[in-house]
Amino acid sequence: MIPKREIYDKRDSIKLPLAKRAQILNMMVEGSSPRSISRVADMSIHTVTKLLEDAGEAAFDLHEKLDRKAVASKVKCDEIWSFK
């Protein structure tokens, strides 16, 4: 189970609803910049950054818990494209 983490927007000190957190994380996954996400979601860029940090920590914790003893004999990697 993923630990529940409270995310606050420093402007109004309220907990972000799950739908808003999902929207922000979805935009990150789609490749939007943190600054553009903060404009679209009407959140502080610090809140967006904090959410990304917390999501990364939660993903790391979940990976450590579930895949601790995974053994791979072959690893195949595809190309990763990035356009800037």
N, C-alpha and C positions, 0 to 999 in steps of 0.2 A: 504494500500500500504506500502510495506517495504521501510524504508528510505534508500537512496543510501549512501553507505559509501565508502570512498576512501581508498584503501589499497596500501601501498607503500613498496617496497623492499628497505631496507636501502643501499644495495650495489650499485644500479644504479638509485634509486629515480624515478622509473617509476610506473605508475598505473598498477596493475596486470590485465590482461585481464579476462573477465568473464569465459572463458574456463579453465584458470589456477586456478582461485578461486574454480570453480566447481570440478576440479580434486582433489585439496587439501582437500576440505570438504568431497568429496566422499571417499577418502582414510581414513579420520578420522572416518567416519561413519562405514567403513568396519573394523576398529580396528587397523589400523597401528599406530605405535608410531610417535610422532612429529619429532623425530630425523630421522627416516627412511623416513618420508614424505619429510623432507627438503632435503635429499639426492636424492630421486627419482625426485622430482619436481625442483631440483636445485635452491632452495630458502633458505634464511636464516631461522634458527629455530625461530628467533624472529618474522619474517614475518608470519610463520605458526602459532605461538602462538597468534599473534595479530589478524589474521584472525579468529581463533577459538573464541577469546574473542568478536570480533565484531559480529560474527554469533550468539553467545549466547545472546548478548544484543539485536540483531534484533529479535531473536526468542522470547525473553521475552517480548519485546515491542509489537510484533504481538499478542502473547497470551493474554497479558493484554488488548489489544484493542478488540479482538474478543470474548474472553471467560470470560469477566468480571462478568457476571451475571449467569454463568452456575451453575445449582443445580444438585447434584447427590444424588439419594436415595440409590443406591447400587454401590459399586466399586469392581470390580473383578481384581485381580492381578495374573499373572502367575509367575512362577519361573524365576529368572534371573540367568544365568550361567556365570561364569567368570573363565577363566583359565589363570594363570600367571606362 
